[in-house]
Amino acid sequence: MLLAQNISYKVGKKSIVSDCSLVIQPGEFTAIVGPNGAGKTSLLRVLSHESTRYKGNVTFNGKNITKIKSRELSALRAVLPQHTTVNFPFAIEQIIEIGRYPHQTTRIENERIICEVLELTGLSSFRGRAYQTLSGGEQQRVQLARVITQIWDQADFPKYLLLDEPTSSMDMAHQHTLLELAKNLCNRNIGVLAILHDLNLAAQYADNVLFLKAGATVAQGSVRDVMTEEIIEKTFAHPVKVSYDEWTNKPVIYSLPKNRFAITEKQIVNKNKYVYE
């Protein structure tokens, strides 16, 4: 498993993450949610070893991250950042092939894996297309294929996929396609961590959720345990209604107006009944 214990991270004198602990189990999808500035991306950078000046411990499969060599770590975990800039006219399969860099495998083996991932991500028909000719959502799917290729090899140890707001530039169809792909990777002994802004997407795809606010943990646990009105309102300082979908039995979160208890003349219905403003 990926274990983070008592992580604290500062920029100058400003505390960004405060004494945060997190467990990512292989075969499970964990979401991090919280308002802007909560420290979500900073925590992910610590977990990926992009940020190294922090207090606490991070271990991958029982081994401290500081003891793992760069190439070994690259084969163990893959990271999809919020934005990736490509300035050269690469074909999409050239972008995806970058994910094979940490592995000392043959060109034939690399080609086999690239073909499998292209098929998995629905990009086979895009082969040969220049990356810059794709839409933002399609480019993000190519980048997802790249990081999947990085950890696709079968192994006798768990691997991990870290996603930083992967759906932020996508329409609804692309959002669900990407998260369903990420969720299915759990079947390959992969632990998935994703920073998500949409609470309903987190509720639908995640097994576990970490709520962060001002760098500190508000709550963490299974979706059913922590996707509550009390925890969501405490985290986001905004009123919500949580119900359960009758088909999926997953929580559905509805935003409520902050002044929902204010009563005006227009809200009076049938003399004694009121509706939200």
Legacy VTK file of the C-alpha trace (Angstrom):
# vtk DataFile Version 3.0
C-alpha trace
ASCII
DATASET POLYDATA
POINTS 277 float
0.000 0.000 0.000
0.931 3.676 -0.286
1.117 5.097 3.215
1.548 8.756 4.148
2.014 9.481 7.842
1.785 12.878 9.532
2.639 14.890 6.430
3.273 18.597 7.012
4.426 20.918 4.254
5.211 24.639 4.328
6.068 27.292 1.772
8.090 29.844 3.657
6.227 30.322 6.915
2.859 29.412 5.455
1.536 25.975 6.335
0.067 24.254 3.275
-0.472 20.719 4.638
-0.770 20.040 8.362
-0.227 16.620 9.945
-2.110 14.725 7.238
-2.128 10.930 7.007
-3.496 8.820 4.170
-3.613 5.182 3.087
-4.056 4.160 -0.552
-4.801 0.475 -0.867
-4.099 -1.423 -4.098
-7.359 -2.333 -5.785
-9.145 0.721 -4.394
-9.977 4.214 -5.708
-9.356 7.047 -3.246
-10.502 10.622 -3.893
-9.219 13.815 -2.285
-11.774 16.629 -2.148
-11.763 20.087 -0.635
-12.115 23.777 -1.452
-9.576 25.765 -3.450
-6.396 26.243 -1.468
-7.026 23.207 0.726
-3.583 21.712 -0.017
-4.778 18.870 -2.252
-2.191 19.278 -5.022
0.575 19.952 -2.498
-0.219 16.676 -0.740
-0.192 14.811 -4.048
3.208 16.318 -4.897
4.564 14.986 -1.615
3.133 11.531 -2.352
4.665 11.527 -5.834
8.042 12.762 -4.497
7.861 15.928 -6.570
8.046 17.882 -3.306
10.730 16.674 -0.915
10.872 19.337 1.821
8.188 18.055 4.134
7.824 16.477 7.530
6.447 12.971 7.915
6.903 9.691 6.079
5.757 8.291 2.740
6.177 4.595 1.974
5.374 2.543 -1.121
4.756 -1.125 -0.354
6.606 -0.778 2.938
9.669 1.023 1.528
10.363 4.652 2.381
10.090 6.841 -0.708
13.476 8.433 0.030
15.095 5.016 -0.393
13.533 4.304 -3.802
15.628 5.148 -6.855
14.081 7.391 -9.489
13.698 4.734 -12.202
12.254 2.252 -9.718
9.774 4.851 -8.459
8.743 5.713 -12.033
7.866 2.062 -12.647
5.975 1.907 -9.349
3.760 4.975 -9.627
2.558 7.220 -12.428
1.357 10.818 -12.059
-1.085 12.705 -14.269
-0.775 16.459 -13.577
-3.533 19.008 -14.123
-1.970 20.358 -17.306
0.643 18.994 -19.691
2.150 21.136 -22.445
3.454 19.541 -25.647
5.224 21.963 -28.002
6.371 19.503 -30.665
4.194 17.906 -33.375
4.258 14.398 -31.905
1.788 11.720 -32.945
-0.254 10.433 -30.033
1.538 7.083 -29.929
4.841 8.947 -29.521
3.388 10.737 -26.479
2.123 7.462 -25.043
5.478 5.752 -25.643
7.099 8.181 -23.186
5.445 6.120 -20.470
7.728 3.208 -21.358
10.897 5.173 -20.584
11.434 3.713 -17.066
11.261 0.146 -18.392
14.076 -1.777 -20.026
11.763 -3.690 -22.335
12.108 -4.437 -26.047
10.508 -2.343 -28.771
8.232 -5.273 -29.569
7.066 -5.453 -25.951
6.598 -1.688 -25.814
4.548 -1.756 -29.014
2.356 -4.526 -27.635
1.649 -2.531 -24.473
0.980 0.671 -26.409
-1.524 -1.172 -28.624
-3.282 -2.609 -25.569
-3.530 0.782 -23.884
-4.709 2.472 -27.085
-7.494 -0.093 -27.264
-8.293 0.289 -23.573
-8.586 4.065 -23.804
-10.499 4.074 -27.101
-7.673 5.819 -28.935
-6.801 3.196 -31.545
-8.541 5.145 -34.302
-6.518 8.252 -33.350
-3.223 6.559 -34.119
-1.060 8.776 -36.321
-2.933 11.932 -35.344
-0.862 14.898 -34.238
-1.386 15.617 -30.561
-2.091 19.315 -31.203
-5.052 18.477 -33.475
-6.994 16.903 -30.588
-9.476 18.611 -28.307
-8.561 19.327 -24.699
-10.496 16.308 -23.491
-8.911 14.045 -26.098
-5.435 15.321 -25.194
-6.112 14.517 -21.538
-7.141 10.996 -22.556
-3.816 10.624 -24.411
-1.970 11.757 -21.294
-3.930 9.212 -19.260
-2.890 6.539 -21.762
0.730 7.645 -21.295
0.650 7.165 -17.517
-1.275 3.892 -17.805
1.433 2.633 -20.153
3.970 3.518 -17.462
2.434 1.085 -14.935
0.789 -1.438 -17.288
3.332 -4.249 -16.842
2.156 -7.184 -14.753
4.058 -7.422 -11.468
3.916 -9.283 -8.160
3.687 -5.976 -6.263
1.060 -3.189 -6.260
1.408 -0.048 -8.356
-0.214 3.356 -8.018
-1.824 5.983 -10.246
-1.978 9.576 -8.955
-4.342 11.947 -10.780
-4.459 15.700 -10.161
-7.873 17.068 -11.188
-7.987 14.811 -14.270
-11.505 15.842 -15.335
-11.199 19.626 -14.979
-11.197 20.379 -18.729
-13.587 17.639 -19.831
-17.243 17.442 -20.763
-19.512 14.994 -18.967
-18.923 12.063 -21.325
-15.136 12.406 -21.191
-15.220 12.781 -17.398
-17.038 9.508 -16.912
-14.929 7.724 -19.537
-11.706 8.740 -17.805
-12.855 7.883 -14.291
-14.304 4.555 -15.390
-10.937 3.706 -16.952
-9.163 4.703 -13.739
-11.606 2.675 -11.666
-11.101 -0.421 -13.828
-7.331 -0.193 -13.304
-7.969 -1.169 -9.686
-8.578 -4.688 -11.014
-4.880 -4.838 -11.985
-3.655 -4.494 -8.378
-3.315 -0.735 -8.814
-4.235 1.830 -6.191
-5.760 4.978 -7.668
-5.716 8.415 -6.047
-7.552 11.309 -7.709
-8.095 14.920 -6.733
-11.664 15.742 -7.752
-13.742 18.903 -7.492
-17.053 17.290 -8.376
-18.374 15.584 -5.254
-20.850 13.512 -7.241
-18.054 12.095 -9.387
-16.115 11.277 -6.221
-19.181 9.603 -4.725
-19.796 7.563 -7.867
-16.277 6.253 -8.510
-14.308 6.376 -5.251
-14.165 3.710 -2.591
-12.682 6.104 -0.036
-12.574 9.880 0.325
-10.246 12.298 2.126
-11.747 15.717 2.922
-9.154 18.483 3.242
-9.633 22.068 4.403
-6.820 24.584 4.954
-4.311 21.744 4.729
-5.883 19.713 7.519
-7.954 16.543 7.438
-11.643 17.096 8.076
-12.611 13.442 7.606
-11.593 10.342 5.709
-13.138 6.960 5.199
-15.508 5.068 2.943
-17.841 7.044 0.685
-20.887 6.041 2.707
-19.250 7.016 6.003
-17.914 10.460 5.065
-20.168 11.754 2.276
-22.509 13.309 4.803
-24.161 16.711 4.927
-22.313 17.607 8.130
-18.837 16.802 6.761
-19.433 18.399 3.363
-20.828 21.589 4.887
-17.941 21.761 7.367
-15.399 21.340 4.566
-16.884 23.708 1.992
-18.815 26.134 4.232
-21.812 25.603 1.997
-25.162 23.891 2.668
-25.958 20.662 0.842
-28.511 17.885 0.733
-27.310 14.277 0.475
-29.597 11.511 -0.740
-28.987 8.056 -2.206
-29.653 7.011 -5.785
-32.122 4.132 -5.912
-30.268 2.352 -8.734
-26.622 2.686 -7.674
-27.081 3.191 -3.922
-24.432 5.919 -4.188
-24.703 9.317 -2.475
-25.984 12.209 -4.583
-25.054 15.692 -3.375
-27.263 18.696 -4.056
-26.157 22.257 -3.445
-28.587 24.416 -1.448
-28.724 28.229 -1.409
-26.929 29.694 1.581
-29.921 31.832 2.519
-32.285 28.881 2.374
-33.857 29.710 5.723
-34.784 33.275 4.829
-38.526 33.654 4.355
-40.130 36.241 2.081
-43.638 36.876 0.826
-42.940 34.959 -2.390
-42.039 31.871 -0.387
-45.414 31.529 1.305
-47.286 28.613 -0.245
-50.706 27.440 0.974
-50.475 29.767 3.978
-48.211 27.709 6.220
-45.769 25.987 3.853
-42.481 27.440 2.733
-40.051 26.777 -0.096
-36.370 27.609 -0.348
-35.511 30.959 -1.890
LINES 1 278
277 0 1 2 3 4 5 6 7 8 9 10 11 12 13 14 15 16 17 18 19 20 21 22 23 24 25 26 27 28 29 30 31 32 33 34 35 36 37 38 39 40 41 42 43 44 45 46 47 48 49 50 51 52 53 54 55 56 57 58 59 60 61 62 63 64 65 66 67 68 69 70 71 72 73 74 75 76 77 78 79 80 81 82 83 84 85 86 87 88 89 90 91 92 93 94 95 96 97 98 99 100 101 102 103 104 105 106 107 108 109 110 111 112 113 114 115 116 117 118 119 120 121 122 123 124 125 126 127 128 129 130 131 132 133 134 135 136 137 138 139 140 141 142 143 144 145 146 147 148 149 150 151 152 153 154 155 156 157 158 159 160 161 162 163 164 165 166 167 168 169 170 171 172 173 174 175 176 177 178 179 180 181 182 183 184 185 186 187 188 189 190 191 192 193 194 195 196 197 198 199 200 201 202 203 204 205 206 207 208 209 210 211 212 213 214 215 216 217 218 219 220 221 222 223 224 225 226 227 228 229 230 231 232 233 234 235 236 237 238 239 240 241 242 243 244 245 246 247 248 249 250 251 252 253 254 255 256 257 258 259 260 261 262 263 264 265 266 267 268 269 270 271 272 273 274 275 276
